[in-house]
Amino acid sequence: MSENQFYIKQLRLVFIFSFVFGCSNQPNGKIINIEKKAILEPDYSEITIPPNIAPLNFVVKEAGSAYFIKFSSSTGTELEVSSRVGIIHIPEKGWRKMLKNNIGKEIKVDIYTKSEIGQWSKFSTITNKVAIETIDPYLYYRLVFPGYESWTELSINRRNLESFETKSLIENSVVDENCVNCHSFNNGKTDDFLFHMRGSMGGTYFHSKGEFKKINLKTKEIKNGAVYPRWHPSGKFVAFSSNKITQRFHAADNKKVEVTDLESSLVLYDVAKNEIMDIKLTDKDKFMDTYPEWSPGGKYLYFCRAAQIGQNYDYKQIKYNLCRVSFDAIKRTFGEVELVFDAIQVNKSVAFPRISPDGRFLVITVADYGCFPIWHKEADLYSVDLSNLKVIPLDLNSEYTESYHSWSSNGRWLIFSSKRGDGLTARPYIAYIDKDGFSKKPFILPQEDPEFYQRFLKSFNIPEFSTIEIKLNPGEIRNLAKTEATQAKWSKN
Amino acid sequence: MLSMRLIMNRIKTNKELLFSLLPYLVFLTGSLIYFGFFVDYILFYQEKSALFISSSDFLVENLHQPGGLLIYFGKFFSTFFYYPFVGAAIVSVILTLTILTISKTISFLSGKAVVILPFIIGAVLFYLQSNYRFLLFNNLGLLLQLALFLLSIKYLKFLKGWVPVLIAPFWFFATGGFAWIFSLLLTFNFAFEKSREGWIKVILLWCLNLIIFYISKEFLFFQPGKVLLMYPFSEQNTGSQQVLFLAIAGIASILPVIAKIKFNLFTKFKVTALVGGLTASALIIIALVTIGIKQFDKKDKQYFHVEKLFYENKFDEIINYNLTNPSNNILTIFLNNIALCETNKLNDLLFNFRQSPDGNTLFLKWEMVSEVLKRGGYFYYTIGMVNEAHRWAYENMVMKGLSPEGLKMLIRTELINGNYKMAAKYIALLKNTFFYKNEAATFEKFLFNDSKITANQKLVEKRQDKIKTDFFSITDEPNINVERSLASDTLNKKAFEYKMAFHLLKKDYRGIAALLPKLQELGFNKVPALLGEAAVAYATLNSKPLPNLGRLSIDPQTEPRWMQFLQTFQANGNNLKTAEPALRNNFRNTFWYYSFYL
């Protein structure tokens, strides 16, 4: 070996040594403690998470030349992740194992950053709790630009919450850019699924027991089209509201769009008999009834009710109460209307009633007025305890819009739309609801790329939990869309 | 002696090569000059119609269906149209390469040099490209098919020539409906092999195509067959020249057939490379000049020049340009009226330009599908209806995708409204472009920083002018929005100017006279000329005193000129028709002339 070769070899060793130890991605030497929690984007700190959720990848929004994250629990270190730029991708396998090992326990997250001069610092420990109850494995939602009138690239998607797998069920690009909306599951039996399509291939598309059909619910007896659907838990009926809707645009207000019902009533569709009928309620012509919701047993139909407006009306004075009626499924008849929550008395208006699977809590969106709170910044989620009709705002609310929400099948998780990120685009947030109906701090649906929400311009619309993977693809919908819709029959009862 | 002969031969060969390349160089140069200097508005339009974002998200978005990659590269090249000469070079190189590829293909297949047909095709493509709505990806798509075919027959001969057959289905993913040209080229080429293997290749090629098409339709992209078959080809993106483009694509698809046809007409004429090269060059120049003149649209050039100045906020230049180059185009006058309003001249110079009496040159009615959506919001931005301006820009983005000016409008309106988080998202997109990074950096400074916005004259003015009291916008009748803006903010000077301009168009003397006392309150330094003319005419014709104008006064020349106008009219026997030429000569830009004759 020549002298030169010897020196080269020595140099290589020095280089490797310095690379391994000098540029270590793991904290070493004296570590400075910073008495604050690191800022994470998305904020996944101090939250309760399902034991089967996909990794909560995040970005550490603190300055540093290297980042090191240590997940630990009462049993010791579980997982370590390092990054040069603060983007933390948690390995899925390790994450799953960690959650499995710590069901019902806490997970500590220690965040270390390295300064430009090589000094490591440690932020205050973040403690997250792994709940005992799992979350439903699937989430269905519509992706749409939070715009005003036009729609392109509109789709209804399925996300596997245990991983990052996403598939589109329906894309409007395959059906002549027709608008697809109002997808709905039967909460008790989530293979019952429907959605509306508006436009040249219009109709209501029902998917039930593997059968897929297109129905025209509009009969000459129905004044306005069937809009907001809810499946009866038996799967035999679907209640719709039939609405005449107007949309106007605010010139100065931050609300941008004002959607107002001019008329609305409730109708019932009998799936097996292909019959649609009025839901006959006392003095129904004096009211606008909308947003139906069945109780878990199907014995009550909840809905929102406002006084029927005249030709000249002040849209800010339209306020909805929460009501219910009993339902006899054999006779297809309804009882007398009962007031559940008098929102008007507290100068508020309710929308989107959704009952927990155990029937104890009903979560509503409460806004200052109207029935379309998606554009209302003040809109928040409130919980009605149906055992005593006590109404409380949930702790999960923010200063921005919280609106559409859905319960998981075990009633411990609530997913809801919130515009807290940027004020415009709705994002799905998940919150743990304890047995007393109180919510924990919510967290945003995790994405493989933690910077996804910073770039993505579309809204996640109507997030709905589901326990099953619906076997549908846009091709099947394209084929059905081309066929004539089966006409529903009108029934007087 | 031998080496001397070699040198001479080499010189001769080089000369022949030069002369044979001369037509291509002439075409390239001619095209470069035409697109770079005469119809640069085509490049401007295409650059402003789409925005190339250098991000993986953008690439993925464009891969949602077969042919998306071609669109992606079309957008990539079009983004360089930002510099007209670079754009002209890109367009010209694509056109010239297409001609060269066709020529080389036929030569390779027939063994003879061919010039005429490739240049005829080139001339037609040049014709198509000189329509501003004919997007670049069309010619790029055609070139890629021809280039891959040439590559296939010349170089991809290993594996016994099976490679192109295997490539074809994947080529469909990249170039969509354009890939059928490649498959047809291969088919004809294999057919002329007149061998069993050639026919097997044809059968396999179309079987693979069919399988890929079926898989795409039923398992991958789910789109209707017609869409998959044609995309990204469309009537809209060819500037409604689809028949001609399809004809050219058809001819390009049968090049192997054409190569087999023996043209005897020109073979009788033996010409030297010099004569051939020069003759072809001369014919190309004639063809390009003829097509160029036919396709040149002065109205379009004027409009896009105005639009360019408009985006650069050069309002005075717009007005001067339109004064020297009068236009009848509604969109040109619409932008010009905004420029007049932004420079406080709307009620002085309104009738120096050809206005539409129904108000369509003042404000555009809401339209979802046409070019109106892209531009109509600027009127609202000027009068302080920031939400409405934002809505137009947003809807345009949803309908037609991102565009540089649309994105900038979204950023500005979000900054004015203080919606910094959304503004940040749009700015991040603009930062990922090639040529708008600096503007993005400038916008970025305003994020979450009200004091920076306050220090910026343009943004702070817009924040101040923004209407404060809410109402519902009526986009089908924009004049109602002007009324409502003024009802909620009586000191909205720009909305007031538009209101008065609408009164002028409607010849509403009384309405104008009634509103004149508000001028002082609104901060006017003088009575705008046209309003003065209306007021004087109203007072004279109705024997009423002029309205109280406070410290403002009507130009002292207005009344004598009105008298002169009336006298001219009377001198022509109070006959409208007879008096018209004289009145036009002296009063063509006055409210009086408009009122009498338009």
Interface residues (C-beta under 8 A of the other chain):
Chain A: F145 G147 Y148 E149 S150 W151 T152 E171 S173 V174 R248 F249 H250 A251 A252 D253 N254 K256 E258 G421 D422 G423 L424 T425 Q454 R455 L457 N473 P474 G475 R478
Chain B: S55 D57 H64 Q65 K217 E218 F219 F222 Q223 P224 M368 M385 N387 E388 R391 Y394 E395 M397 V398 M399 N417 N419 K421 M422 A424 K425 A428 L429 K466 I467 K468 T469 D470 F471 F472 S473 T475 N481 R484 S485 S488
